[in-house]
């Protein structure tokens, strides 16, 4: 489901817990129909196992490789309803002999469906794999090897809409990179350059585009904002309050972040180059901080 919602719609002025989602979201003078059915949220988790496979060296399923085992049991695999559609839709399951050269050899395959796999699990039975006949192209040879479904579980996958309609809130935090690799803010090739024409730089665009969406899911709209990698009061700091306050890192709204950022550019000197430990230091200070770099 895709819905683009303008940030100045009355809906976003309501507290998160008071918002009621409907099938149509008002977007300026347009309407965007969006429907999310229960069936579309279903995910299937299965544990697949094979027995009596042909004597090969290595077997693989998807990205998982099981070494030297003629009766492999794979890790749980999850399929969403968006992937398989209807339970009756055909699925092709293939088992290969894995070769590091990339020239994998087909051991056996099976044409099935989610409904068939569910039945195998309920009946605790297996089904035989097939391989194309070497004599007749349109015929298939039944193999001794079988596929079993040791576990079959249906669960509901909750979407972002589900969470926010239930009153879920987000805590928005920002950490801005003030290392010298961004370039001198006085020159137009710098990521921190402030254009006199009013055109936003890369950091300002990122703050606006992300913040204007997320801010409405934070009830108090008070956002911690930091900088790192710059020099404040003559010393390089790996985590300083963007608003210049010695105690409080919070600002009000996205406009508060933008103001604090603009002020910091006049008071902070870009130092060193980006190093991962600088960002980690900021993350530790703010628990989990999305870094805008």
N, C-alpha and C positions, 0 to 999 in steps of 0.2 A: 504494500500500500504506500502510495506516495502522495503527500499533501504539502503544498507550500503555503505557509500561513504568514500573512503580513504582521509585523511586530506591533503595529499600532491599532490592531483590532481590539474592540472592547473586551473581548474574551480574555485577553492576556492581562487586563487590569484587575481581574478577579483573583482572590487568593487561590492557590493551587487546589486546596481541598474543596473549594466551591465550584470548580469548573466541571461542567457536564459536556462530554464529547458527543457529538451527533455525527450522522453520516455525511453531512455537508459542512465544510468549513468556509466561512466567508473570506474572500480574498479581494479586497477593494471592491470593484463592481462585478467581479467574476465569482462563480461558484465551482469548487473542485469536488466532484463526487468521490468519496473514498469509503470503501466497505471492507471490513475485516470479519470474516466468518470464523466460527469455532473450528470448522474443518481445516481451514488454512493454517491454523496454529499447531496442528498435530505433528509430533515428531515421533519416529519409530527408532528405538534403540535395540539392536540385536547383537548377540554373540554367536558367531558362525564357527562351525567346526567341520573338518573333513576326516574321513577314515579310509584306510586301505587304498591310498593313492599309489600311483606307479612309483617305482623306486627311482627317485631323483635326488639331487643333492640339496637344493634349497627351494622353498616355496614362498610365494609372496602374495599378499592381498593388499591392494591399494599401495600405500607407502610402507607397510609393515612387512618385514621379511622374517620368516621362521626357518631356522637352520636345521637341516638333517632330521626331519620329523615327518614320517609318513602319515601321521594322524594329527595334523596341526589344529590348534585352536587359537583364533585371533582375538585381538582386543575388541571391545564393543565398537560397533559402527553405528552412526546415527544418520538417518535420512529424514529430511523435513518433507512435509506434504507438497511444498513447492518444487521439490525435486522429483517425487514419484507421481504427483497428481492423484489419480484414483488408485485405490488398492488393487484394482483389476488390471492396471496398466502393465505391459510386459517389462520385465527386467532381464538383463543378461549378466550372469555371474560367471566369471572366468577365473581359472586357477592356472598359474604359470610356474614353470621351472625358471628361477631367476638366474641370470648370468650377468656378471659385472660388465661384460662387453656390450650389454644392451640387447643382445640377441636372445630374448626370452623365448622359451618353448612352451606352447600350450599343453597343459596336462589334461584339462577337461573343462567343460563349460556346462551351463544350465540355463535354460529359459524358464523364468518363473515370474511371480508377482508377489507383492506384499501379502496379498490374501493367501497365496500358496505357502509362503514362509511362515505366516501366522499359524496355518493349519499344521505344518510340520512340527512346530513347537508344541501345540496343544496335544497332538497325537504322539509326540515323542518318537517320531520316526524320521528316517532319512530318505533322500531321493538320489538316484544315481546320476553321476556326471556323464556327459557324452563327449565324443570327439569326432570330427569329420572323418568319414570313411576314406581310406586310401584308394579304394577301388571305384566307388561311386560318389561323385561330388555332392549330389543331392541327398545322400543317405548319411546317417550318423551311427556310430558304433557306441553301444552302451558299455560303460566301464564298471569295474568292480567298486571303484571309489565312490563314496557317498558324501553328500552335504547334509549337516544337521544344524538345526537352530536351537542352541542350548538355552537361549534367553530371548524373549520377545516382550517388549514393554512399550506402551503408548503413553506419551506425556504431552502436556500442553506447553508450548513455547510462548512465553509472555513477551509482548512487544513493548516498545517505548511508550506507545499510546496507553497500554494497559497500566503501566506504572504511574504515569503522570495523572491519569484519570482517577487513580486511587489515592492521590494526594502525595505521591513520591516527590521529594525535592532534591535539587542538585546543589552542591556547594561549589561555586565557581572561584577558582584561585588562578592567579597569573604570575609568571616569573619571566622577566624580559632579559634577554642576553645583551649585556653592555661590553662585550669583549671587542678588542680592536679589529677583529676579522670582519666586523660589519662595515668598516670604512669610516672615514672622518665625516661626522654629521654635517659639516659645512659644505661638503661637496655633493653634487647631485647623484653620483654613483654609489653613495652610501645608503645602506638599508635604513638608516636612521635620519636621512635627509628630510627636513621639513620644507615642503614646497610653498613659496609665498602665494601661489595661486590657489592654495587650499587642497590640492591633490594629496590624498593620503599616501604615506609610505607603506612599506610591507608590514611593519609592525602595527601600524594604526588600522590597516585593513583587516588584519588577523583579529585584533581585539574587537573591532566593530562587528565583523561577520560572525564570529563565534559568540561574543558576549551578548549581542542583541537578541540572540535566540535563547541562550541559557539563562540570562538574568531573570526571566519571567518564571523560572522554576526554583528560584531562591527567594523565599518570602520577604526577608529583610533587605535584600538587594545591597548587602554590605559585603564587599569582596576583598580578601587579602591580596595585596599586590606587592611583588618584590622585584628587585633587579639583582643581577649578579655579574661578576667579572669586570666591574668598573671601579674607578677610584673615587672614594668619598672622603673628604677631609684629609686628603693626601695619602691614603692607604687603600690598597686594593681590597675590596670586600666581595666575598662570595655569597653574601645574602644581605641585602639592605632594603629597608622599606622604601617603596617607590615614591611615596608621598613626602619623604624626608623626615617624617616623625621618628623620634628616637624610641618610641614605645609602641604605637599603634600602626599596624600595617593595613588596616581596612580603609577602603574608600567607598563612596556611595554611588552605585550604578556604573554603567559603562562609561558615562561621561566623566565620572570621578577617576576612572582608570586613565582615560585619555588626558585629562588635566594633569594628573600626577606624572604620567609619562613625559608630557611636553615639558613640565617643570624640571624633571630629572635630567633631561637632555642638556639643560643649561647649567646644572650643578654637578653632573657626574662626568668624569673623564674616562673615555674608553681605554681599557688596559688589557694587556696580554692577548692570548688567543683562546678560543673556546676549548675548554677541557671538561671532560665528562664529570669530574669530581666537583666542579663548580655547581653544575646543575643538581648533582646528588646532594650537595650541602643544602641547597635551597629546598629540595624535596624533604629532607629530614626535618628542616625547620617548619615546614608547612604540612607535614604528613604526606600528602600526595598533591603535587602542584603540576598542572599542565603547562609546559614551557612553550612560549611563543618565540621561535627563533627564525 
